Amino acid sequence: MYTICDHFTMNAKHRSIFLSQLLFHLFPVCDASTQTLIRITGETVTLPCRYDLKAKGLRAMCWGRAEVPFSKCSNTIISTDGEKVNFRESHRYQLLSGVEKGDVSLTITNVTENDSGIYGCRVNIPGGFNDQKQNINLAIQKGERTTPDANMGYSDVPVQAQEISQMSKGNIIRIGAVIFIPLLILIIILVGELRSHREKTRRSANMSHSAPRCPGWELKQLWK
């Protein structure tokens, strides 16, 4: 099994390749967008998820009751083969926005507090690490939405404000991880380079002290 310790024995070129490959595998973990939706019990909720149909063509996809993993979906609740739904855990889960248009937003009818949690949308895109991923945190609260009066418009600003606040916190955490992880790896590599340089310097010094002298060197030293 490959370890960081083994990495320190590589030359500088191999270390650079190792770093680029490691970062390539780390960043897909952070690329799944996340947002939070706060809704009221009894509502019909739609969790957005879309992809570029013209560029990608019809693609198979899935929704799961967990963050999008490295492959497929966790606890799949609904999926398609690209053209139609081929699995549905409950009739409450529907894709009503237009699968044939690249809109695979998940609609959940008559939501309850038990529907709260993370939902992950994954669209299968050909190629390594090309899948489109999105995580949505659905928070269902008890209460009734006030019916709009004929003379008064209904404002959903408080809910939107909470969503923006939650999204901002999530973005800060992701940005911090994206900055911290490469920095930590860079520090580890620099420490390895420093240790390697010191070891080479020590070996060079030892070799110079133990290098063979020319014939007659001892006699010349005696005549001095």
C-alpha positions in Angstrom: 0.0 0.0 0.0 1.3 3.5 -0.9 2.1 5.8 2.0 3.2 9.3 2.5 6.5 8.0 3.8 7.1 6.2 0.5 6.5 9.5 -1.3 9.5 11.1 0.4 11.8 8.7 -1.4 10.6 9.9 -4.8 12.5 12.5 -6.8 11.1 16.1 -7.3 9.4 15.2 -10.6 7.6 12.2 -9.1 6.5 14.3 -6.2 4.9 16.9 -8.5 3.0 14.2 -10.4 1.9 12.8 -7.1 0.6 16.2 -5.9 -1.3 16.9 -9.1 -3.0 13.4 -9.1 -3.8 13.8 -5.4 -5.4 17.2 -5.9 -7.3 15.9 -8.9 -8.9 13.2 -6.7 -9.6 15.5 -3.8 -11.4 18.3 -5.7 -14.3 16.2 -6.9 -15.2 15.6 -3.3 -15.7 19.3 -2.9 -17.4 20.0 -6.2 -21.0 18.9 -5.3 -23.0 22.1 -4.8 -25.1 22.3 -1.7 -28.1 24.5 -0.7 -30.6 24.4 2.1 -34.4 24.6 1.6 -36.7 25.4 4.6 -40.4 24.5 4.1 -43.6 23.8 6.0 -45.3 20.5 6.6 -48.0 19.6 4.2 -46.5 21.5 1.3 -45.4 20.1 -2.1 -41.6 20.7 -2.3 -39.4 20.7 -5.4 -35.7 20.2 -5.1 -33.9 21.6 -8.2 -31.5 19.6 -10.3 -30.9 20.3 -14.0 -28.3 19.5 -16.7 -27.5 20.8 -20.2 -29.5 18.5 -22.4 -28.1 20.0 -25.7 -24.5 19.4 -24.6 -24.9 16.1 -22.7 -27.9 14.5 -24.3 -30.4 12.4 -22.3 -28.5 11.1 -19.2 -29.4 8.5 -16.6 -29.7 10.0 -13.1 -30.7 9.3 -9.5 -31.8 10.9 -6.3 -30.8 9.5 -2.9 -31.5 10.3 0.7 -27.9 11.2 1.5 -25.0 13.2 0.1 -23.8 12.1 -3.3 -21.1 9.5 -2.8 -18.2 8.6 -5.2 -20.5 6.5 -7.4 -24.2 6.1 -7.9 -26.6 7.4 -5.1 -26.9 6.4 -1.5 -30.3 5.2 -0.4 -31.8 5.7 -3.9 -35.4 6.9 -3.8 -35.9 7.5 -7.6 -33.9 7.0 -10.8 -34.2 7.2 -14.5 -32.6 5.5 -17.5 -32.3 8.9 -19.2 -35.8 8.8 -20.8 -38.1 7.6 -18.1 -38.3 6.6 -14.4 -37.1 3.1 -13.8 -37.2 3.1 -10.0 -39.4 4.9 -7.5 -39.4 4.1 -3.8 -42.7 6.0 -3.2 -45.5 7.6 -5.2 -44.6 10.8 -3.2 -41.4 11.1 -5.2 -41.9 12.4 -8.7 -40.0 14.1 -11.6 -42.6 16.5 -12.9 -40.4 19.3 -14.4 -39.5 17.5 -17.6 -37.0 14.6 -17.7 -37.0 14.9 -21.5 -35.8 18.5 -21.1 -32.9 17.8 -18.8 -34.9 19.0 -15.7 -34.7 16.2 -13.2 -35.9 18.3 -10.2 -37.4 16.1 -7.4 -41.0 16.8 -6.3 -42.1 15.5 -2.9 -45.8 15.8 -2.1 -47.3 16.4 1.3 -44.0 16.7 3.2 -43.6 15.9 6.9 -40.8 16.4 9.4 -39.6 12.9 8.5 -38.7 14.2 5.0 -36.0 16.5 6.5 -32.5 15.6 5.7 -29.9 15.6 2.9 -31.0 14.7 -0.7 -28.4 14.1 -3.4 -28.9 14.4 -7.2 -26.4 12.6 -9.5 -26.5 12.9 -13.3 -24.3 10.3 -15.1 -21.9 12.1 -17.4 -19.4 10.1 -19.5 -15.7 10.4 -18.5 -13.8 10.2 -15.2 -15.2 12.4 -12.4 -17.6 14.2 -14.8 -20.9 13.3 -13.1 -23.0 16.3 -12.1 -23.7 16.3 -8.4 -25.8 18.4 -6.1 -26.7 18.0 -2.4 -29.7 19.7 -0.9 -30.5 20.0 2.8 -34.3 19.9 3.2 -35.6 21.2 6.5 -39.3 20.7 7.2 -40.9 22.8 10.0 -44.3 22.4 11.6 -46.8 25.1 10.8 -49.2 26.4 8.2 -48.5 28.7 5.3 -50.7 31.7 5.4 -53.1 31.9 2.5 -52.4 35.1 0.5 -55.1 37.8 0.9 -56.6 39.3 -2.3 -55.3 42.7 -1.2 -51.9 41.5 0.2 -49.1 39.8 -1.6 -47.4 36.9 0.2 -43.8 37.3 0.9 -41.4 34.4 1.1 -38.4 36.6 2.0 -37.8 35.1 5.5 -37.4 31.6 4.1 -35.1 32.8 1.3 -33.0 34.7 3.8 -32.5 31.5 5.8 -31.6 29.6 2.7 -29.0 32.2 1.7 -27.6 32.1 5.2 -27.3 28.3 5.2 -25.7 28.3 1.7 -23.2 30.9 2.8 -22.1 28.8 5.8 -21.7 25.8 3.5 -19.7 27.7 1.0 -17.4 29.0 3.7 -16.7 25.5 4.9 -16.1 24.2 1.4 -13.8 27.1 0.5 -11.9 26.5 3.7 -11.4 22.9 2.9 -10.3 23.6 -0.7 -7.6 26.0 0.6 -6.5 24.0 3.7 -6.1 20.6 2.1 -3.7 21.6 -0.7 -1.8 23.8 1.7 -1.4 20.9 4.1 -0.2 18.7 1.3 2.3 21.4 0.1 3.7 21.7 3.7 4.2 17.9 3.9 6.0 17.9 0.5 8.2 20.8 1.5 9.1 19.1 4.8 10.0 16.0 2.8 12.1 18.0 0.4 14.0 19.7 3.3 14.7 16.3 4.9 15.9 14.9 1.7 18.2 17.9 1.1 19.7 17.6 4.6 20.2 13.9 4.1 22.0 14.4 0.8 24.2 17.2 2.4 25.1 14.8 5.3 26.0 12.0 2.9 28.1 14.3 0.7 30.0 15.5 3.8 30.7 12.0 5.0 31.9 10.9 1.5 34.3 13.9 1.3 35.8 13.0 4.7 36.2 9.3 3.7 37.6 10.0 0.2 40.9 8.2 -0.6 44.1 10.3 -0.5 46.7 10.4 -3.3 49.8 8.1 -2.9 52.5 9.6 -0.8 50.1 12.0 0.9 51.1 10.8 4.4 54.8 11.3 3.6 54.3 14.9 2.4 52.5 15.6 5.6 55.5 14.3 7.6 57.9 16.6 5.8 55.8 19.7 6.5 
